[in-house]
Amino acid sequence: MIIGVPKEVYPGEARVAWVPSVLPAMIKAGFEFVVEAGAGLAAGYTDEAFTAKGARLGSRADVFQQAEIITQVLCPGANDRTGGEDLRQIRPGQYWVGFFRPLGDLKTVQAVAATGATALALELMPRITRAQSMDVLSSMATIAGYKAVILAANQLPRLLPMFTTAAGTVTPARVLVIGAGVAGLQAIATAKRLGAVISAYDLRPAVKEQVQSLGARFVELPLDTQNSEDARGYAKQQDETFYQKQRELLHKTVAESDVVITTAVVPGQKAPVLVTRAMVEAMAPGSVIVDMAAERGGNCELTQSGRIAEVNGVHLIGLINLAGTVPYHASQLYARNLANYLGLLFKGGRKEPDWNDQIAADTVLARGREIVQSRVRDFYKLPAAAAQA
């Protein structure tokens, strides 16, 4: 089967779906590659590097016309700026793989389904052991968690580690990470490597051991957290009474921190507000908040999505797509996840995935001009999809 690699067209997106080093193993497994000229340049991968590993180059039109599997980082939905242009190029019968943000906008998901392509949404990858090597969300979250700490360190007017010098001792910075998922845990590990004193909070008590294993103090609050996560291991949306109580209990910890990194998102929902104006105003001038939920509305009520703002001397970093700011390695991890995923779906030269396999069944968003993913249909309150052969 021919895999197509078009250049990413979202403004400022530097990642590319495949990198040259991953191609030989895929070609050995029976795949071919057609890559849009210049697709990898922004990430640090030249056209010559792709052709040296067996790919052939073409125009964007060539990629969409020749490929049986179109692979992108940001497909329509995830690319809400220019992704609609590709809806006119995709054709019935093709496989379309990437981020679609399936719980973002029903009209866009319906438009993707209407193309007749089989859309495979990587955000829907099940959290099972067998799928860990295919989990693109975790790969990107790992990079984003690392970059969040680097951004904070760059903005903070003090050192993160303790220094003992002839002029005296410099005390370490205090970092609070709210949300101990993949991004939060990587933020903890990175801040620890840089020498900060770290505390972390998550409404899921089960992550306490992971937080402590990385050298951070786990902040425990007297809250009822029995319904804290869903069957997939993600944090569940709580009611406003819960969040109000949580904010009250976190106020002192936030105020005492030099850096606060927030990572709390609930799939398909606006990010919960965890840091209020009052908390920000209680922080010392020069403190930094990195709001990794900025694209979903932000965990801090003062966050400005896509911008670095300042309130009472506190810097609020609301930059989005942090993984995309490290495109070389983000593309590398994405490509490895993609290779494992497509290697499973089309194992042994099969032309169609085994739709009874949980990984295939959970990630197929649209097929046969219909939204077939039950989780997505339930989210939009659509009736059950018709059975497909």
N, C-alpha and C positions, 0 to 999 in steps of 0.2 A: 504494500500500500504506500501511496505517496503522501508524505506529511508536508504541509505548507506552513511557511513561517513568514507571515507578513510583518512589516515594520509597525511598531506601536504608534498610534496616531493621537492618543490623548495628549493634550498640550503639556510638555515637560516630562512625559514618561520616557525614561531612558532604558528600561529593562527590555529584554528580548526573551522570547519563549524558549529558545534553544541556544546552546553554546557549542562551539566546535568539538570540544573534548568528549561530549556525550554521543556524538553522531556515529562513530565507528561501531560501537556495540549494537546500536539500533539498525544500522545498515547490515551488519552481520545477521541480525534476526529477520531480515527480509524487507525492511522499510527503505524508502527512498526519500530524499529531501529536496524541496525547491524553496529557496530562500529569497525574499525580496532584497534587491541590492541595497546595501546600507542599513539593513535591519539591526545589525549588532553594533554599529559604530559608536553610538552614544554610551553603550555599556562597556566598550573597550575591546570589541571583537570585530576584526576586519573581514571584508568579503573574501580576501585571500585565505584567511584562516578557515572559513567555512568550506571553500572549494577544495582546500588541501585535505580536508577530512571527508570528502566525498559528496558534498552538496553541489547542486547546480543553482546558478543565480537566475533571477528573472524579474520582471516588473511585478507590481502589485496585482495587476490583472492576470498575469501568468500564474501567480501563486493560487489565486482563487479559482482559475479555470482548470489547472492541472491537478491540484491536490484533492485527495479523497478525505483527508483529515486536516482541517484548518486549526492551527494551534496559536493562541494569543495569550497575552497576560490579561489585558483588559478588553473584554468583549462588550457588545451593547448591554447597557445596564450598569456595569462597572465603569464603562466609558460613557458617561452621560453627556459628553460634549460633542464628540465627533463619531461615536460608535454607530450611529444610524446609517452612515455612509456604507458600512459593510453589509447592512441588511440587503442592499441592492446587488451585492456581488456574490453572496453565498447562494448555493443552489440546492434544490431538493436532493436528498440522498447523501449529502456530505455530512461528515461528523465535524462538530464545532466545539472546541475544547478550550476552557479558560475560566476566568472569573466573570460571572454574569450578574452578580448581586441579585439573586432570584427573589429575595424578600424586600426589594427596594421599590419597584414600580410595576404594577400589573400590566399596564399597556405595553411596556417594553418587553416583558416576558411573553406576552401574547404575540407581539411583532416577531420575536425570535422564533416562536413556534410556527407562525404562519409561513416562514421561509421554506418549511419542509425539511430543513436540516435536523439532524439529531444533535441536540445541544447537551453537552456534558459539563455541568457546573462544578468546578473544583471546590467551591465553598461548602458543598454538601457532602464532602468526603466523610464517611462514618469514622467515629473515634473507636476503632478496634485495632487490635495488635497488628493484624495483617495489613492494615492500611497506613501504618505509621510512616512507611517509606514513601508514601504518595501524598502525605498531608502538606499541601502547599501553604495553607493558612498558618500552620505551625512554623514552617520555614520562614515565611515573611515576618511573622510575629517575633521570631528570634532575632532577626536583623533589626526590626523596629525597636525592640527593647534595648538592644545595645546602643542604637543611635540616639535614643531618648536621653541616656545618661551622658553621652558625649555632648549633646546639645546643651544639657543642663550645666555641665562642667565648663563649657565655653562661655556661657552667659553669667555664671556665678562669679561674683567679685572676690572669691576666696578659693583656697586650695581645697580639694576633696580629702587628701590624706593628712595625717598628722606628720609634721616635720619637726625634728629637733636640730636646731642650729646654734651657732655661737651667739646669735642674737636672741635666743630663747626658743621656746616650743610653740608651734602652731597647732591649735586643736583641730581635729578632723571635722569635716562637715557632717551634718545629720541629714540623712536621706530617708524619706518615707515613700514607700511604693504601695499604692492602693490598687489591689487586684493582682492576685498571684497566679495568673494563667501563664501561658508560654511567654508572652511579652514581659509580664511582670517578673517572672523568675529570671529571665535573662537580664533585665534591668538590675535586679538584686545582685546577680553574679558579677555584672560589669562594675557596678558601684563598689562592690567589695574588693574587686581587683584594683580599683583606683584608690582604695584606702578609706572610704567613707564609713561612718557608723550608720547601719541600716536598720530600719524598722519596716514591717510590712503588715498590711491588713487585707483580709479577704473574708467575705461573708460565709465562705465554705470552710468549716473547721477541718475538713479532710486535708487541706493543703498545708496545715501547720508544720508537719514534719518536713515537707519539701522546703519551706521557707527557712526553717532552722538548720537544715542540712547545708544551706548556702551561707550560713553565718549571720543571718538576720534575726532580729527579735520579732516574734509574732505578736501583733497587737490583738488582744482578746477583748471583745466588748460583750456586755450582758444583753445579748439579743437572741431571740428565737430564730435559729437558722435551719430548722428541720426541712424546710422547703427551699433550700438554697440553690440546688442545681437540678437540671433536667436529666433525662435518661442518657443523653449524649455527653454529659459531663460539663456542660456550659452553665454559667450562672443564670438563674431564672429572674425574671422581672418581679420586683417586690412592690407592695403598695406604698403610697406616699407616707403613711404613718410610720412604716419601717424605716424609710429613708430619712425622715425627719429625726427620728430617734438616733439613727446612725450618725447623722451630721452633728447632733448635739454631743455625742460621745467622742467623736473624732476631733472636735474643735481644738482642744488643748494640744493634741499630738501634732496636728497640722501647724498650729501657731508656733510650736517649738522647732519646727523643721526648717532647714536651709533650702532643701530641695524636696518638692513633692511631685511624684510621677504617678499619674492616674491612667488606668488601663481598662476600666470597667465598661464593657459593652454587652448588650443583650441582642442576639441576632434578630434583625427585623424591627427593632424598637429604637426609639430615641434613647440616647445614653442617659443614665440616671445622674442627677445632680448630686454630687458628693461633697463638693467644696463650694461654700457660699461666699458672698461678698464679705460677710463678717469675718470669716476665716482668713480670707486674703488680707483684709485690713489689719488682722491681728499678727500677721507675719512680719518679720523684720525687713526693713528696706534692703534691697539687693537679693532677697530670696527669689527662687525660681520655681514655677510650676510648669511641668511639661504635660500637657493634656493629650494623651494618645487617643482619646475618644472624640477629638475635635470635629472629625468628619461627620460624626453622628450627633452633633449638637453640643458635645463637650460634657465632661464630668464637673467642670468648674463653671459656674453660672456667668463668669466674666470672660470666658474664652472667646476669642474671635477666630473662627475657622480659617486656616491658611495664613495666619498672621502672628507676629510677635507683638504683644501689647504690653503696656505698663500701667499698673494701678497702685498708687501709693508707694512707688518704688519697687514693687514686686513685678517681676517679668513673667508674663503668661505666654508660653510657647504653644501655639495652636496649629503648628505646621502639620500637614497631612502627607500621607504616602511616604513615611519615613524609610520603609524598605527600598523604595524607588530611588532614594538618595545614595544608596550603596549598590548601584546597578550591576557591577561586575559580579559580585558574589551572590546577589539576589537572583540574577539570571542563572547562575550556575546551580544554585539549590533548586530553583524552579524547574530547570531542565531535568535534573536528576529525579525529582518527584514525578515529572511528566513521563520520563522514560519508564519508570517503574509502573506507572498507571497504564500507559498504552501497551506496555509489554504484557501486562495481565489481561487487558481487554481483548487484545488481538493475538494472544499466545498461539504458537503453532501455525501461524498463517491464516487463522480464521478471519473472515471478512466482517463478522458481526459479533459483538460481545455476547456473552451468556447473561441474559437479563435476569436469570435466577440467582446469579452471584450477588451477594449483598453490596459489594463495592460498586458494581455496575448499576444495580437497581437503585441505590441511594443517590448516585450522582447524575443519573439521566434526568434532565430537566424537561426537555420537550422531544417528542418523537411522533412522526406521522401527522404533523401539523397540529399537535395537541400538547398541552401541558400535561405531562404524565406523572410528575413527581407529586405523590400524595401529600407530603409535608408542605409543599408550596401551595397546592390546591386548598388544603386546610387553612393555611395562613390567610389566603384571599377569600375564604368561604365559598369556594367553587364546588359544584357537585362532583361526585366521584367520576373519574375518567373512565371511558369505555375500555374494556380489556383489549390488548393488542397481541397479535401473534408474535 
